[in-house]
């Protein structure tokens, strides 16, 4: 399977998940997710690819050290 196709399938899977479940997936530590294995299987995805995808999503949310600071007025 081509990498772009895999990324598209992972993104479609992610967007199909309820926002509350997305939050559960991004939580550290993750709570028990009994629905996750079935969701991955139903979507025809590789669990390892899903784990990497979630890790990438989680890292996108890590704030930088200057996050939230307003620029100084001139």
C-alpha positions in Angstrom: 0.0 0.0 0.0 1.3 3.4 -0.9 2.2 5.8 1.9 -0.2 8.5 0.8 -3.1 6.0 0.7 -2.2 4.8 4.2 -2.1 8.4 5.5 -5.5 9.1 3.9 -7.0 6.0 5.5 -5.6 6.9 8.9 -6.9 10.5 8.6 -10.3 9.2 7.5 -10.4 6.8 10.5 -9.4 9.6 12.9 -12.1 12.0 11.5 -14.7 9.3 11.9 -14.0 8.9 15.6 -16.1 10.9 18.1 -14.2 13.9 19.6 -14.5 12.4 23.1 -12.7 9.2 21.8 -10.0 11.3 20.1 -9.4 12.9 23.5 -9.1 9.4 25.1 -6.6 8.4 22.5 -4.5 11.4 23.0 -4.5 11.2 26.8 -1.4 10.2 28.7 -1.7 7.7 30.1 -4.4 6.3 27.9 -7.5 5.0 29.7 -8.8 1.5 28.8 -10.0 1.6 25.2 -12.1 -1.5 24.7 -13.5 -0.1 21.4 -10.1 0.6 19.8 -9.1 -2.9 18.5 -12.5 -3.3 16.8 -12.3 0.1 15.3 -8.8 -0.6 13.9 -9.9 -4.0 12.5 -13.1 -2.6 11.0 -11.1 0.2 9.2 -8.6 -2.4 8.0 -5.6 -0.6 9.5 -2.4 -1.9 11.1 -2.3 -1.3 14.8 1.3 -0.2 14.7 0.5 2.4 12.0 -2.4 3.6 14.3 0.0 3.9 17.3 2.5 6.0 15.2 -0.4 8.2 13.9 -1.6 8.8 17.5 1.9 9.5 18.7 2.3 12.1 15.9 -1.1 13.7 16.8 0.0 13.9 20.4 3.3 15.5 19.5 1.4 18.1 17.4 -0.4 19.2 20.6 2.8 19.6 22.7 3.1 23.4 23.3 6.3 25.1 22.5 8.0 27.0 25.4 6.6 30.3 24.2 3.1 29.1 23.5 0.4 31.5 24.7 2.7 34.4 25.1 1.6 37.6 23.4 4.0 39.5 21.3 5.4 42.6 23.1 3.9 45.9 21.9 6.3 48.0 20.0 
